[in-house]
Amino acid sequence: MKSVVITGAGSGIGRATALAFARQNYHVFLLGRDSRKLRITHLECGDATSIVCDLTRAEEVANAARQILSTNKNVEIIINNAGTFTYKPFEQQTDEEWTAQFQIHILGAVRLTKALWPSFVQNKKGSIVNVSSTLGIRPTAGTGAYSAMKAAQVSWTQSLALEGAPHGIRVNCVAAGIVDTPIHPPGAILQMQNAQPLGRVGRPDEIAQSIYFLASEHSAWTTGAILHVDGGINLL
Ligand SMILES: NC(=O)c1ccc[n+]([C@@H]2O[C@H](COP(=O)([O-])OP(=O)(O)OC[C@H]3O[C@@H](n4cnc5c(N)ncnc54)[C@H](OP(=O)(O)O)[C@@H]3O)[C@@H](O)[C@H]2O)c1
């Protein structure tokens, strides 16, 4: 049986991605901070392991990786999806907010990937998908910290793709547009519907399908790709 590790699996895109893999008979390792949310995804997936883990804490990431590797469940895929959004004029953005954005979007993903990387190298096989954003390519005012980290995810994807290729490891990225998930404050999604070229925001399962495509053998000759899944908004 094949296994996948998904961060931020208790809600939104992470939850939808967990369900997409579970439907394809993967064992799903579900990571997140909120055990209640993880339990719900776990019940929906069936064959899964829930691991409560704050990705901003190095020792919690190391423990999670140890737990995953100790199961011998043949992990082949990592989906670095966990994240938080912040919107504020530049002058009000604090060091703490910049640090928090770096820790969740970059350092947490880097630590988890680094811990599982040797097993990918050993198996000469692995696939990683980073969940970035249109804002990582086309930033907007007030999203400096978030957009910079999403841009860093794009760059890291490409660098790691080159490093992983000789080992049979693929690394790709989904640049998601505006998707209806709890990351947005109540009411915000409604306001954004009309600005979308395709006339609506995205659903979590629509991002999950693209993540599944990039992670699986369906894209066996694709690495370093940045796939826009955004209803066309990056074109505006
Ligand atoms: N929705 C959009 O419009 C959109 C657009 C572009 C990109 N994205 C990206 O898509 C990804 C998923 O977001 P979403 O929209 O699905 O939002 P979401 O429903 O709020 O999911 C984010 C997940 O990240 C987890 N998380 C946050 N901080 C964490 C931490 N320190 N340690 C572990 N897990 C943590 C949360 O789990 P816990 O609460 O359990 O910690 C939550 O389940 C994010 O990277 C986001 O930047 C979203």
PDBQT file of the ligand as one rigid body, heavy atoms in Angstrom, charges set to zero:
ROOT
HETATM    1  N1  LIG A 301      -8.020  29.271   0.232  1.00  0.00    +0.000 N 
HETATM    2  C1  LIG A 301      -7.351  30.024  -0.637  1.00  0.00    +0.000 C 
HETATM    3  O1  LIG A 301      -7.927  30.947  -1.246  1.00  0.00    +0.000 OA
HETATM    4  C2  LIG A 301      -5.913  29.738  -0.928  1.00  0.00    +0.000 A 
HETATM    5  C3  LIG A 301      -5.339  30.306  -2.066  1.00  0.00    +0.000 A 
HETATM    6  C4  LIG A 301      -4.013  30.059  -2.362  1.00  0.00    +0.000 A 
HETATM    7  C5  LIG A 301      -3.274  29.233  -1.538  1.00  0.00    +0.000 A 
HETATM    8  N2  LIG A 301      -3.841  28.707  -0.430  1.00  0.00    +0.000 N 
HETATM    9  C6  LIG A 301      -2.996  27.863   0.433  1.00  0.00    +0.000 C 
HETATM   10  O2  LIG A 301      -3.613  26.627   0.622  1.00  0.00    +0.000 OA
HETATM   11  C7  LIG A 301      -3.140  26.053   1.840  1.00  0.00    +0.000 C 
HETATM   12  C8  LIG A 301      -4.315  25.495   2.628  1.00  0.00    +0.000 C 
HETATM   13  O3  LIG A 301      -5.141  26.561   3.036  1.00  0.00    +0.000 OA
HETATM   14  P1  LIG A 301      -6.742  26.465   3.057  1.00  0.00    +0.000 P 
HETATM   15  O4  LIG A 301      -7.244  27.510   2.148  1.00  0.00    +0.000 OA
HETATM   16  O5  LIG A 301      -7.190  25.072   2.884  1.00  0.00    +0.000 OA
HETATM   17  O6  LIG A 301      -7.029  27.016   4.531  1.00  0.00    +0.000 OA
HETATM   18  P2  LIG A 301      -7.446  26.280   5.898  1.00  0.00    +0.000 P 
HETATM   19  O7  LIG A 301      -8.710  25.535   5.699  1.00  0.00    +0.000 OA
HETATM   20  O8  LIG A 301      -7.395  27.335   6.940  1.00  0.00    +0.000 OA
HETATM   21  O9  LIG A 301      -6.277  25.229   6.099  1.00  0.00    +0.000 OA
HETATM   22  C9  LIG A 301      -5.016  25.554   6.576  1.00  0.00    +0.000 C 
HETATM   23  C10 LIG A 301      -4.547  24.407   7.424  1.00  0.00    +0.000 C 
HETATM   24  O10 LIG A 301      -3.206  24.678   7.871  1.00  0.00    +0.000 OA
HETATM   25  C11 LIG A 301      -3.094  24.164   9.176  1.00  0.00    +0.000 C 
HETATM   26  N3  LIG A 301      -2.083  24.907   9.932  1.00  0.00    +0.000 N 
HETATM   27  C12 LIG A 301      -1.980  26.255  10.110  1.00  0.00    +0.000 A 
HETATM   28  N4  LIG A 301      -0.944  26.543  10.914  1.00  0.00    +0.000 NA
HETATM   29  C13 LIG A 301      -0.380  25.357  11.249  1.00  0.00    +0.000 A 
HETATM   30  C14 LIG A 301       0.728  24.988  12.051  1.00  0.00    +0.000 A 
HETATM   31  N5  LIG A 301       1.470  25.899  12.704  1.00  0.00    +0.000 N 
HETATM   32  N6  LIG A 301       1.041  23.675  12.160  1.00  0.00    +0.000 NA
HETATM   33  C15 LIG A 301       0.296  22.740  11.523  1.00  0.00    +0.000 A 
HETATM   34  N7  LIG A 301      -0.749  23.022  10.747  1.00  0.00    +0.000 NA
HETATM   35  C16 LIG A 301      -1.090  24.315  10.618  1.00  0.00    +0.000 A 
HETATM   36  C17 LIG A 301      -4.448  24.313   9.817  1.00  0.00    +0.000 C 
HETATM   37  O11 LIG A 301      -4.665  23.250  10.679  1.00  0.00    +0.000 OA
HETATM   38  P3  LIG A 301      -4.866  23.409  12.283  1.00  0.00    +0.000 P 
HETATM   39  O12 LIG A 301      -5.888  24.477  12.485  1.00  0.00    +0.000 OA
HETATM   40  O13 LIG A 301      -5.267  22.056  12.709  1.00  0.00    +0.000 OA
HETATM   41  O14 LIG A 301      -3.526  23.792  12.772  1.00  0.00    +0.000 OA
HETATM   42  C18 LIG A 301      -5.417  24.207   8.640  1.00  0.00    +0.000 C 
HETATM   43  O15 LIG A 301      -6.001  22.921   8.575  1.00  0.00    +0.000 OA
HETATM   44  C19 LIG A 301      -2.354  27.163   2.567  1.00  0.00    +0.000 C 
HETATM   45  O16 LIG A 301      -0.978  26.959   2.379  1.00  0.00    +0.000 OA
HETATM   46  C20 LIG A 301      -2.788  28.425   1.829  1.00  0.00    +0.000 C 
HETATM   47  O17 LIG A 301      -1.799  29.415   1.858  1.00  0.00    +0.000 OA
HETATM   48  C21 LIG A 301      -5.141  28.924  -0.099  1.00  0.00    +0.000 A 
ENDROOT
TORSDOF 0
